[in-house]
Amino acid sequence: MNVSQLGQVKNAYIEPSGKISVFFYSDEEMKFGLSILPASRTQKTGKFPVSAYHSCSHCGYTELINLPKVIICLKCGQNKFVESVKI
């Protein structure tokens, strides 16, 4: 479906036939998100030294991290994040 990161996906639906329909954001609306490429998920951390978008490697929740701090995912409670991408 040509998805490289979750910030591209506006909506996704499982159809009654079992197929998945994906609707994308336009290039101007695209958000930062968790990369679905396996190599990008190997650098997990719970602490962030810079201001940047990071995504939970467990559920994909993405937020801007502004200060060096330990963070817990607001959606699933995990603490393993990776730097988000916007491709």
N, CA, C and O atoms as CSV, one atom per row, in Angstrom:
chain,resi,resn,atom,element,x,y,z
A,1,MET,N,N,0.822,-1.201,0.000
A,1,MET,CA,C,0.000,0.000,0.000
A,1,MET,C,C,0.865,1.264,0.000
A,1,MET,O,O,0.330,2.370,0.071
A,2,ASN,N,N,2.174,1.121,-0.077
A,2,ASN,CA,C,3.114,2.242,-0.110
A,2,ASN,C,C,3.106,3.082,1.162
A,2,ASN,O,O,3.283,4.299,1.096
A,3,VAL,N,N,2.910,2.468,2.293
A,3,VAL,CA,C,2.982,3.157,3.586
A,3,VAL,C,C,4.387,2.943,4.136
A,3,VAL,O,O,4.841,1.807,4.265
A,4,SER,N,N,5.079,4.045,4.461
A,4,SER,CA,C,6.406,3.905,5.058
A,4,SER,C,C,6.431,4.353,6.510
A,4,SER,O,O,7.328,3.977,7.266
A,5,GLN,N,N,5.437,5.163,6.905
A,5,GLN,CA,C,5.326,5.579,8.305
A,5,GLN,C,C,3.867,5.913,8.606
A,5,GLN,O,O,3.115,6.304,7.713
A,6,LEU,N,N,3.471,5.756,9.881
A,6,LEU,CA,C,2.064,5.856,10.251
A,6,LEU,C,C,1.483,7.257,10.139
A,6,LEU,O,O,0.262,7.407,10.082
A,7,GLY,N,N,2.326,8.293,10.106
A,7,GLY,CA,C,1.843,9.663,9.964
A,7,GLY,C,C,1.282,9.971,8.583
A,7,GLY,O,O,0.690,11.031,8.380
A,8,GLN,N,N,1.459,9.069,7.641
A,8,GLN,CA,C,0.899,9.223,6.297
A,8,GLN,C,C,-0.575,8.826,6.255
A,8,GLN,O,O,-1.319,9.289,5.390
A,9,VAL,N,N,-0.996,7.976,7.182
A,9,VAL,CA,C,-2.316,7.339,7.118
A,9,VAL,C,C,-3.366,8.173,7.835
A,9,VAL,O,O,-3.269,8.415,9.038
A,10,LYS,N,N,-4.364,8.608,7.087
A,10,LYS,CA,C,-5.485,9.351,7.656
A,10,LYS,C,C,-6.499,8.377,8.253
A,10,LYS,O,O,-6.943,8.561,9.386
A,11,ASN,N,N,-6.864,7.345,7.498
A,11,ASN,CA,C,-7.779,6.304,7.951
A,11,ASN,C,C,-7.414,4.998,7.288
A,11,ASN,O,O,-6.919,4.977,6.161
A,12,ALA,N,N,-7.662,3.900,7.995
A,12,ALA,CA,C,-7.495,2.564,7.424
A,12,ALA,C,C,-8.668,1.721,7.896
A,12,ALA,O,O,-9.065,1.785,9.059
A,13,TYR,N,N,-9.214,0.935,6.987
A,13,TYR,CA,C,-10.391,0.126,7.286
A,13,TYR,C,C,-10.180,-1.303,6.819
A,13,TYR,O,O,-9.613,-1.538,5.752
A,14,ILE,N,N,-10.636,-2.255,7.617
A,14,ILE,CA,C,-10.688,-3.639,7.180
A,14,ILE,C,C,-12.067,-3.839,6.568
A,14,ILE,O,O,-13.085,-3.711,7.248
A,15,GLU,N,N,-12.088,-4.149,5.295
A,15,GLU,CA,C,-13.335,-4.336,4.559
A,15,GLU,C,C,-13.930,-5.712,4.871
A,15,GLU,O,O,-13.208,-6.603,5.317
A,16,PRO,N,N,-15.239,-5.899,4.643
A,16,PRO,CA,C,-15.861,-7.212,4.883
A,16,PRO,C,C,-15.166,-8.348,4.131
A,16,PRO,O,O,-15.201,-9.496,4.572
A,17,SER,N,N,-14.543,-8.036,3.011
A,17,SER,CA,C,-13.842,-9.051,2.220
A,17,SER,C,C,-12.506,-9.447,2.862
A,17,SER,O,O,-11.889,-10.429,2.448
A,18,GLY,N,N,-12.055,-8.685,3.874
A,18,GLY,CA,C,-10.762,-8.933,4.506
A,18,GLY,C,C,-9.649,-8.052,3.978
A,18,GLY,O,O,-8.556,-8.030,4.544
A,19,LYS,N,N,-9.907,-7.324,2.900
A,19,LYS,CA,C,-8.915,-6.403,2.361
A,19,LYS,C,C,-8.848,-5.151,3.228
A,19,LYS,O,O,-9.802,-4.823,3.934
A,20,ILE,N,N,-7.716,-4.456,3.169
A,20,ILE,CA,C,-7.537,-3.221,3.932
A,20,ILE,C,C,-7.555,-2.045,2.970
A,20,ILE,O,O,-6.824,-2.028,1.979
A,21,SER,N,N,-8.400,-1.058,3.273
A,21,SER,CA,C,-8.442,0.192,2.505
A,21,SER,C,C,-7.714,1.252,3.304
A,21,SER,O,O,-7.991,1.439,4.489
A,22,VAL,N,N,-6.775,1.956,2.659
A,22,VAL,CA,C,-5.975,2.978,3.324
A,22,VAL,C,C,-6.215,4.315,2.633
A,22,VAL,O,O,-6.165,4.410,1.407
A,23,PHE,N,N,-6.476,5.352,3.436
A,23,PHE,CA,C,-6.644,6.709,2.941
A,23,PHE,C,C,-5.522,7.552,3.528
A,23,PHE,O,O,-5.285,7.540,4.736
A,24,PHE,N,N,-4.831,8.287,2.652
A,24,PHE,CA,C,-3.630,9.017,3.035
A,24,PHE,C,C,-3.896,10.504,3.223
A,24,PHE,O,O,-4.811,11.065,2.621
A,25,TYR,N,N,-3.077,11.136,4.074
A,25,TYR,CA,C,-3.030,12.591,4.156
A,25,TYR,C,C,-2.365,13.113,2.888
A,25,TYR,O,O,-1.561,12.410,2.276
A,26,SER,N,N,-2.692,14.331,2.492
A,26,SER,CA,C,-1.961,14.960,1.393
A,26,SER,C,C,-0.538,15.243,1.881
A,26,SER,O,O,-0.277,15.191,3.083
A,27,ASP,N,N,0.371,15.537,0.973
A,27,ASP,CA,C,1.756,15.823,1.362
A,27,ASP,C,C,1.833,16.983,2.352
A,27,ASP,O,O,2.672,16.968,3.253
A,28,GLU,N,N,0.973,17.985,2.196
A,28,GLU,CA,C,0.984,19.150,3.079
A,28,GLU,C,C,0.434,18.822,4.470
A,28,GLU,O,O,0.826,19.463,5.445
A,29,GLU,N,N,-0.467,17.836,4.582
A,29,GLU,CA,C,-1.098,17.481,5.851
A,29,GLU,C,C,-0.360,16.382,6.611
A,29,GLU,O,O,-0.659,16.139,7.780
A,30,MET,N,N,0.606,15.710,5.962
A,30,MET,CA,C,1.273,14.568,6.568
A,30,MET,C,C,1.880,14.924,7.918
A,30,MET,O,O,2.397,16.026,8.104
A,31,LYS,N,N,1.814,13.990,8.853
A,31,LYS,CA,C,2.299,14.187,10.215
A,31,LYS,C,C,3.550,13.333,10.463
A,31,LYS,O,O,3.861,12.439,9.675
A,32,PHE,N,N,4.256,13.609,11.549
A,32,PHE,CA,C,5.332,12.732,11.983
A,32,PHE,C,C,4.702,11.441,12.495
A,32,PHE,O,O,3.600,11.464,13.042
A,33,GLY,N,N,5.392,10.320,12.322
A,33,GLY,CA,C,4.842,9.060,12.793
A,33,GLY,C,C,5.883,7.966,12.880
A,33,GLY,O,O,7.033,8.146,12.479
A,34,LEU,N,N,5.466,6.836,13.406
A,34,LEU,CA,C,6.328,5.670,13.573
A,34,LEU,C,C,6.613,5.037,12.224
A,34,LEU,O,O,5.692,4.706,11.478
A,35,SER,N,N,7.878,4.871,11.917
A,35,SER,CA,C,8.276,4.197,10.685
A,35,SER,C,C,7.881,2.727,10.787
A,35,SER,O,O,8.012,2.119,11.849
A,36,ILE,N,N,7.401,2.158,9.688
A,36,ILE,CA,C,7.067,0.738,9.704
A,36,ILE,C,C,8.223,-0.115,9.212
A,36,ILE,O,O,8.106,-1.339,9.153
A,37,LEU,N,N,9.331,0.508,8.860
A,37,LEU,CA,C,10.509,-0.216,8.399
A,37,LEU,C,C,11.256,-0.789,9.602
A,37,LEU,O,O,11.561,-0.035,10.526
A,38,PRO,N,N,11.564,-2.084,9.634
A,38,PRO,CA,C,12.131,-2.728,10.822
A,38,PRO,C,C,13.424,-2.112,11.334
A,38,PRO,O,O,13.594,-2.019,12.549
A,39,ALA,N,N,14.335,-1.693,10.484
A,39,ALA,CA,C,15.631,-1.162,10.945
A,39,ALA,C,C,15.456,0.080,11.803
A,39,ALA,O,O,16.269,0.317,12.697
A,40,SER,N,N,14.427,0.878,11.565
A,40,SER,CA,C,14.237,2.119,12.317
A,40,SER,C,C,13.716,1.865,13.727
A,40,SER,O,O,13.710,2.781,14.550
A,41,ARG,N,N,13.285,0.657,14.019
A,41,ARG,CA,C,12.715,0.358,15.333
A,41,ARG,C,C,13.726,-0.262,16.282
A,41,ARG,O,O,13.356,-0.703,17.370
A,42,THR,N,N,14.998,-0.305,15.892
A,42,THR,CA,C,16.003,-0.944,16.736
A,42,THR,C,C,16.608,0.014,17.758
A,42,THR,O,O,17.161,-0.450,18.755
A,43,GLN,N,N,16.530,1.311,17.558
A,43,GLN,CA,C,17.119,2.294,18.466
A,43,GLN,C,C,16.076,2.803,19.454
A,43,GLN,O,O,15.735,3.985,19.431
A,44,LYS,N,N,15.566,1.938,20.313
A,44,LYS,CA,C,14.538,2.311,21.281
A,44,LYS,C,C,15.187,2.942,22.502
A,44,LYS,O,O,16.278,2.555,22.921
A,45,THR,N,N,14.496,3.914,23.055
A,45,THR,CA,C,14.998,4.563,24.261
A,45,THR,C,C,13.834,5.105,25.070
A,45,THR,O,O,12.738,5.283,24.539
A,46,GLY,N,N,14.059,5.366,26.337
A,46,GLY,CA,C,13.046,5.973,27.190
A,46,GLY,C,C,13.408,7.392,27.564
A,46,GLY,O,O,12.610,8.074,28.208
A,47,LYS,N,N,14.608,7.871,27.177
A,47,LYS,CA,C,15.061,9.228,27.502
A,47,LYS,C,C,15.398,9.969,26.217
A,47,LYS,O,O,15.932,9.389,25.272
A,48,PHE,N,N,15.075,11.273,26.195
A,48,PHE,CA,C,15.292,12.065,24.997
A,48,PHE,C,C,16.041,13.341,25.335
A,48,PHE,O,O,15.580,14.106,26.182
A,49,PRO,N,N,17.199,13.603,24.694
A,49,PRO,CA,C,17.994,14.776,25.010
A,49,PRO,C,C,17.642,16.018,24.206
A,49,PRO,O,O,18.119,17.105,24.533
A,50,VAL,N,N,16.808,15.894,23.147
A,50,VAL,CA,C,16.526,17.029,22.281
A,50,VAL,C,C,15.029,17.159,22.036
A,50,VAL,O,O,14.247,16.249,22.309
A,51,SER,N,N,14.662,18.320,21.514
A,51,SER,CA,C,13.279,18.555,21.127
A,51,SER,C,C,13.028,17.938,19.758
A,51,SER,O,O,13.582,18.394,18.758
A,52,ALA,N,N,12.202,16.912,19.708
A,52,ALA,CA,C,11.898,16.237,18.454
A,52,ALA,C,C,10.654,15.384,18.642
A,52,ALA,O,O,10.245,15.104,19.769
A,53,TYR,N,N,10.053,14.972,17.526
A,53,TYR,CA,C,8.924,14.052,17.590
A,53,TYR,C,C,9.450,12.643,17.790
A,53,TYR,O,O,10.412,12.229,17.143
A,54,HIS,N,N,8.805,11.902,18.700
A,54,HIS,CA,C,9.140,10.508,18.960
A,54,HIS,C,C,7.848,9.697,18.988
A,54,HIS,O,O,6.790,10.206,19.357
A,55,SER,N,N,7.951,8.429,18.592
A,55,SER,CA,C,6.794,7.538,18.527
A,55,SER,C,C,7.014,6.332,19.427
A,55,SER,O,O,8.122,5.802,19.513
A,56,CYS,N,N,5.949,5.903,20.096
A,56,CYS,CA,C,5.996,4.690,20.904
A,56,CYS,C,C,6.203,3.509,19.962
A,56,CYS,O,O,5.455,3.342,18.999
A,57,SER,N,N,7.209,2.697,20.235
A,57,SER,CA,C,7.481,1.557,19.361
A,57,SER,C,C,6.505,0.414,19.602
A,57,SER,O,O,6.511,-0.572,18.864
A,58,HIS,N,N,5.669,0.535,20.624
A,58,HIS,CA,C,4.674,-0.498,20.915
A,58,HIS,C,C,3.349,-0.234,20.205
A,58,HIS,O,O,2.787,-1.137,19.586
A,59,CYS,N,N,2.841,1.017,20.291
A,59,CYS,CA,C,1.513,1.310,19.730
A,59,CYS,C,C,1.514,2.372,18.635
A,59,CYS,O,O,0.510,2.537,17.942
A,60,GLY,N,N,2.630,3.101,18.466
A,60,GLY,CA,C,2.718,4.113,17.413
A,60,GLY,C,C,2.320,5.518,17.832
A,60,GLY,O,O,2.410,6.439,17.020
A,61,TYR,N,N,1.879,5.718,19.082
A,61,TYR,CA,C,1.526,7.058,19.552
A,61,TYR,C,C,2.727,7.986,19.367
A,61,TYR,O,O,3.853,7.620,19.704
A,62,THR,N,N,2.489,9.185,18.832
A,62,THR,CA,C,3.564,10.125,18.512
A,62,THR,C,C,3.335,11.446,19.230
A,62,THR,O,O,2.214,11.953,19.276
A,63,GLU,N,N,4.418,12.007,19.797
A,63,GLU,CA,C,4.323,13.317,20.433
A,63,GLU,C,C,5.652,14.051,20.345
A,63,GLU,O,O,6.702,13.445,20.133
A,64,LEU,N,N,5.588,15.374,20.512
A,64,LEU,CA,C,6.782,16.207,20.533
A,64,LEU,C,C,7.369,16.163,21.931
A,64,LEU,O,O,6.689,16.490,22.904
A,65,ILE,N,N,8.631,15.757,22.037
A,65,ILE,CA,C,9.339,15.699,23.320
A,65,ILE,C,C,10.247,16.915,23.376
A,65,ILE,O,O,11.127,17.073,22.530
A,66,ASN,N,N,10.039,17.786,24.375
A,66,ASN,CA,C,10.768,19.045,24.453
A,66,ASN,C,C,11.959,19.040,25.394
A,66,ASN,O,O,12.914,19.781,25.162
A,67,LEU,N,N,11.941,18.253,26.422
A,67,LEU,CA,C,12.998,18.294,27.427
A,67,LEU,C,C,13.608,16.916,27.634
A,67,LEU,O,O,12.967,15.906,27.345
A,68,PRO,N,N,14.847,16.863,28.132
A,68,PRO,CA,C,15.383,15.548,28.493
A,68,PRO,C,C,14.554,14.983,29.641
A,68,PRO,O,O,14.537,15.550,30.734
A,69,LYS,N,N,13.876,13.887,29.401
A,69,LYS,CA,C,13.044,13.304,30.439
A,69,LYS,C,C,12.729,11.854,30.088
A,69,LYS,O,O,12.863,11.432,28.939
A,70,VAL,N,N,12.310,11.111,31.092
A,70,VAL,CA,C,11.789,9.771,30.873
A,70,VAL,C,C,10.314,9.933,30.559
A,70,VAL,O,O,9.618,10.705,31.220
A,71,ILE,N,N,9.836,9.218,29.564
A,71,ILE,CA,C,8.441,9.385,29.174
A,71,ILE,C,C,7.743,8.034,29.113
A,71,ILE,O,O,8.328,7.023,28.724
A,72,ILE,N,N,6.493,8.047,29.503
A,72,ILE,CA,C,5.629,6.879,29.432
A,72,ILE,C,C,4.556,7.186,28.398
A,72,ILE,O,O,3.995,8.282,28.405
A,73,CYS,N,N,4.263,6.256,27.523
A,73,CYS,CA,C,3.260,6.451,26.481
A,73,CYS,C,C,1.893,6.704,27.112
A,73,CYS,O,O,1.454,5.953,27.984
A,74,LEU,N,N,1.234,7.752,26.671
A,74,LEU,CA,C,-0.086,8.101,27.186
A,74,LEU,C,C,-1.167,7.136,26.720
A,74,LEU,O,O,-2.243,7.088,27.315
A,75,LYS,N,N,-0.905,6.369,25.673
A,75,LYS,CA,C,-1.908,5.449,25.126
A,75,LYS,C,C,-1.780,4.029,25.669
A,75,LYS,O,O,-2.788,3.392,25.972
A,76,CYS,N,N,-0.534,3.521,25.795
A,76,CYS,CA,C,-0.381,2.107,26.172
A,76,CYS,C,C,0.469,1.876,27.426
A,76,CYS,O,O,0.543,0.749,27.916
A,77,GLY,N,N,1.116,2.936,27.957
A,77,GLY,CA,C,1.895,2.808,29.183
A,77,GLY,C,C,3.309,2.277,29.013
A,77,GLY,O,O,4.022,2.128,30.005
A,78,GLN,N,N,3.736,1.988,27.793
A,78,GLN,CA,C,5.100,1.510,27.545
A,78,GLN,C,C,6.071,2.694,27.584
A,78,GLN,O,O,5.643,3.847,27.519
A,79,ASN,N,N,7.370,2.416,27.690
A,79,ASN,CA,C,8.346,3.507,27.725
A,79,ASN,C,C,9.437,3.349,26.672
A,79,ASN,O,O,10.537,3.868,26.858
A,80,LYS,N,N,9.172,2.664,25.597
A,80,LYS,CA,C,10.153,2.488,24.524
A,80,LYS,C,C,9.726,3.303,23.312
A,80,LYS,O,O,8.761,2.958,22.630
A,81,PHE,N,N,10.446,4.377,23.053
A,81,PHE,CA,C,10.141,5.283,21.945
A,81,PHE,C,C,11.286,5.307,20.950
A,81,PHE,O,O,12.426,5.008,21.305
A,82,VAL,N,N,10.988,5.663,19.700
A,82,VAL,CA,C,11.993,5.880,18.665
A,82,VAL,C,C,11.710,7.236,18.039
A,82,VAL,O,O,10.592,7.746,18.117
A,83,GLU,N,N,12.733,7.813,17.418
A,83,GLU,CA,C,12.519,9.099,16.756
A,83,GLU,C,C,11.553,8.922,15.596
A,83,GLU,O,O,11.692,7.988,14.806
A,84,SER,N,N,10.580,9.811,15.494
A,84,SER,CA,C,9.572,9.758,14.432
A,84,SER,C,C,10.159,10.229,13.103
A,84,SER,O,O,11.177,10.921,13.062
A,85,VAL,N,N,9.495,9.839,12.028
A,85,VAL,CA,C,9.911,10.266,10.692
A,85,VAL,C,C,8.756,10.978,10.007
A,85,VAL,O,O,7.590,10.803,10.360
A,86,LYS,N,N,9.117,11.787,9.018
A,86,LYS,CA,C,8.121,12.462,8.185
A,86,LYS,C,C,8.650,12.404,6.756
A,86,LYS,O,O,9.353,13.308,6.304
A,87,ILE,N,N,8.306,11.340,6.060
A,87,ILE,CA,C,8.838,11.091,4.722
A,87,ILE,C,C,7.837,11.531,3.689
A,87,ILE,O,O,8.092,11.407,2.491
